[in-house]
Amino acid sequence: MNIAEMLGTPVNDPADIVPTPAAPCVPAPPPQPANPRHPRRGRLVWAALIVTALVVGVGAGWYLASTGSPPPVPLTAAHSQVDQVGEYAEMYAALYLSGRTPPGAHDGMSTGNASTATGTWVNHSAPLAVESLGHGFWNVTVVVDALELAGDVYESAGLQYFAVTVDSRSTHPVAVAPPARIPQPPAIAPTDLPQFTTEVPPDQAGVVTKFLDGYLTGQADVARYITPTAPIQLFASSPYESVSIDSMHSDSLGRVAASVSATTATGAAHNLQYTVEMSFASGFWEVAGLTAPVITE
């Protein structure tokens, strides 16, 4: 007996799970644009935009060249070189005359020698005139309200005048020498100021007097003396207790120059000068404006 007879006939059982053949892997089609554009049409659109921009640019350039309009000036240029030179000379003169130039700063401010303590205190200073000497050099007249040390206290030395030569060719002004003391420059009287030489009529003088009294003391309603369009700002609180008119004259245009003595609540006395512009309507004088004394024609 062989092994086959001992085991018997082989059994052929069917498979418990029959595998399902896998579906073939097919790539999905790419998404299509909603409104595909023709390549040629897109190139034409871009070409038209470029040509339009060139035409506009050329036209604008031609217009600016033909009108000759200068380019806009930066805001920083509004502060003129004359102002810069004058302010620099004022500062330099004050520091030099008092000997208060900061250590190490003199070389950047002047080509002259530095000053030491001078016994002078500069209370105030201001540039009076700035004159061009050409080639970037300027002559500046500076007035100084000076105090001088007398013993242990400073006493007023009055107004003093100095000339300062300034070189503006560098990035900032530089004084080329120490200040030079000069006499007081002659005053130049303006020739175009109004002449207040005419007596003021009583009715006009009465309105001016009542207006100025109410304006400065608040003891009367001034609205009835002012035209509706007068640009006059009233005080929030009255600055004076009492006022009196010292003099009053009018010019050829009917404006009134008034000199006023005013006293505060503490007794301080001020002399004030006003120019009152007047308007005559319906038989009455009214105040149309109020300014400082000097008014040009």
SVG drawing of the C-alpha trace seen along z (x, -y; Angstrom):
<svg xmlns="http://www.w3.org/2000/svg" viewBox="-31 -169 72 171">
<polyline fill="none" stroke="black" stroke-width="0.4" points="0.0,0.0 1.4,-3.3 1.0,-6.7 -1.7,-7.8 -3.9,-4.8 -3.4,-5.6 -4.5,-9.4 -7.3,-8.8 -8.6,-11.1 -7.5,-14.8 -10.3,-17.2 -10.6,-20.4 -12.4,-23.0 -13.4,-26.3 -11.8,-29.5 -13.8,-31.2 -13.2,-34.8 -13.1,-35.4 -10.9,-38.5 -12.5,-41.2 -10.3,-42.5 -9.2,-46.1 -10.4,-48.8 -7.8,-50.3 -6.2,-53.6 -7.2,-56.4 -6.1,-60.0 -8.9,-62.6 -9.0,-65.2 -7.6,-68.7 -10.2,-71.4 -11.1,-73.7 -11.3,-77.5 -14.8,-79.0 -14.1,-81.4 -11.0,-80.5 -9.5,-83.5 -7.8,-83.4 -4.1,-84.1 -4.0,-86.5 -6.8,-88.6 -5.0,-89.0 -1.8,-90.2 -3.7,-92.8 -5.3,-94.1 -1.9,-94.6 -0.4,-96.2 -3.3,-98.7 -2.8,-99.6 0.9,-100.2 0.4,-102.4 -2.2,-104.5 0.1,-105.0 2.9,-106.2 0.6,-108.6 -0.6,-110.1 2.9,-110.4 4.3,-112.1 1.3,-114.5 1.8,-115.5 5.5,-116.1 4.8,-118.3 2.2,-120.3 4.5,-121.0 7.4,-121.9 5.2,-124.3 3.7,-126.1 7.1,-126.5 5.7,-125.9 8.4,-125.4 8.4,-122.2 6.6,-122.5 8.8,-124.0 9.3,-121.8 7.8,-123.1 11.2,-123.3 12.2,-126.0 9.6,-128.3 12.1,-129.2 14.3,-131.4 18.1,-131.6 17.9,-135.2 15.9,-134.1 18.3,-131.3 21.3,-133.6 19.7,-136.3 18.7,-133.8 22.2,-132.2 23.9,-135.6 21.5,-136.5 22.4,-133.2 26.1,-133.5 26.3,-137.1 24.4,-136.3 26.6,-133.3 29.9,-135.1 29.1,-138.4 28.2,-136.5 31.0,-133.9 28.5,-131.1 29.5,-129.2 29.3,-125.4 32.7,-123.7 33.8,-122.2 31.0,-123.9 32.8,-127.0 34.8,-125.5 31.5,-124.5 30.1,-128.0 32.9,-130.4 36.3,-130.6 37.3,-133.2 38.5,-132.8 36.3,-131.6 35.3,-134.0 35.6,-133.5 33.5,-134.9 32.7,-138.5 30.6,-139.8 27.8,-140.5 24.4,-138.9 22.4,-139.0 18.8,-139.5 17.4,-139.6 18.8,-139.7 17.3,-140.1 18.6,-140.5 17.7,-144.0 19.0,-143.7 20.5,-141.1 22.5,-142.4 24.0,-140.2 27.8,-140.8 27.8,-138.4 29.4,-134.9 27.5,-133.5 28.6,-136.1 26.2,-138.2 26.4,-141.2 23.9,-140.9 23.1,-143.7 22.1,-142.4 20.7,-144.4 21.3,-143.2 19.6,-144.1 22.6,-143.6 23.2,-143.5 26.7,-144.0 28.0,-142.8 28.6,-145.7 29.9,-144.3 27.7,-141.5 24.6,-142.4 23.9,-142.8 22.8,-146.3 21.2,-147.3 23.7,-148.4 21.0,-149.5 20.7,-148.4 23.9,-147.6 24.4,-147.0 26.8,-144.6 27.6,-143.5 28.2,-139.8 29.6,-138.5 28.2,-135.1 29.3,-132.5 26.4,-130.5 28.2,-128.4 28.4,-125.3 25.7,-123.1 24.9,-125.6 25.8,-129.2 29.2,-130.0 30.4,-133.3 33.7,-134.3 34.7,-136.6 33.6,-137.8 30.9,-140.5 31.9,-144.1 30.4,-146.8 28.7,-149.5 26.6,-152.7 22.9,-152.6 21.7,-152.4 19.7,-155.5 16.0,-155.0 14.3,-155.1 10.9,-156.8 8.3,-155.1 6.7,-157.5 3.5,-155.6 1.9,-155.8 -1.4,-157.6 -1.3,-161.0 -3.7,-161.5 -3.9,-165.2 -7.6,-166.0 -9.8,-166.8 -12.5,-164.1 -16.1,-165.4 -17.9,-165.2 -20.4,-162.5 -17.7,-160.3 -15.4,-160.9 -18.3,-160.0 -18.7,-156.6 -15.0,-155.9 -14.8,-156.9 -17.8,-154.7 -16.6,-151.8 -13.0,-151.8 -14.2,-152.2 -16.6,-149.2 -14.1,-147.2 -11.4,-147.5 -13.4,-147.6 -16.5,-145.5 -18.6,-148.1 -20.8,-148.7 -22.3,-146.7 -20.2,-147.4 -22.3,-145.5 -24.4,-148.5 -21.3,-150.4 -19.9,-147.7 -21.1,-146.8 -22.4,-143.3 -19.5,-142.3 -16.7,-143.9 -13.8,-141.3 -13.4,-142.3 -12.8,-139.7 -13.9,-140.7 -12.0,-139.8 -13.1,-136.8 -12.5,-138.9 -12.0,-142.7 -8.3,-143.5 -8.7,-147.1 -10.7,-148.8 -10.7,-152.2 -9.6,-154.0 -9.4,-157.6 -8.8,-159.0 -5.7,-161.1 -5.8,-162.2 -7.8,-161.4 -7.2,-162.3 -8.5,-161.1 -7.0,-160.7 -8.3,-161.3 -10.1,-158.0 -12.1,-158.7 -10.0,-156.3 -9.4,-157.4 -6.1,-157.1 -6.7,-157.1 -4.2,-157.2 -5.7,-155.5 -4.5,-155.5 -5.7,-152.3 -5.4,-151.1 -5.6,-147.5 -7.3,-146.2 -3.9,-146.2 -3.1,-149.7 -0.7,-149.1 -1.0,-151.9 -0.6,-151.2 -0.6,-153.6 -2.3,-152.0 -2.6,-153.0 -5.4,-152.0 -6.6,-152.7 -10.4,-152.6 -12.0,-152.1 -15.4,-153.8 -18.5,-153.3 -21.3,-155.9 -24.8,-154.5 -28.3,-155.7 -27.0,-158.8 -24.9,-156.9 -21.2,-156.1 -20.2,-152.5 -16.9,-150.8 -16.0,-148.6 -12.5,-147.5 -9.8,-147.8 -6.1,-147.4 -2.7,-148.5 -1.7,-152.1 0.3,-151.6 -1.9,-151.1 -0.4,-151.6 -2.4,-153.2"/>
</svg>
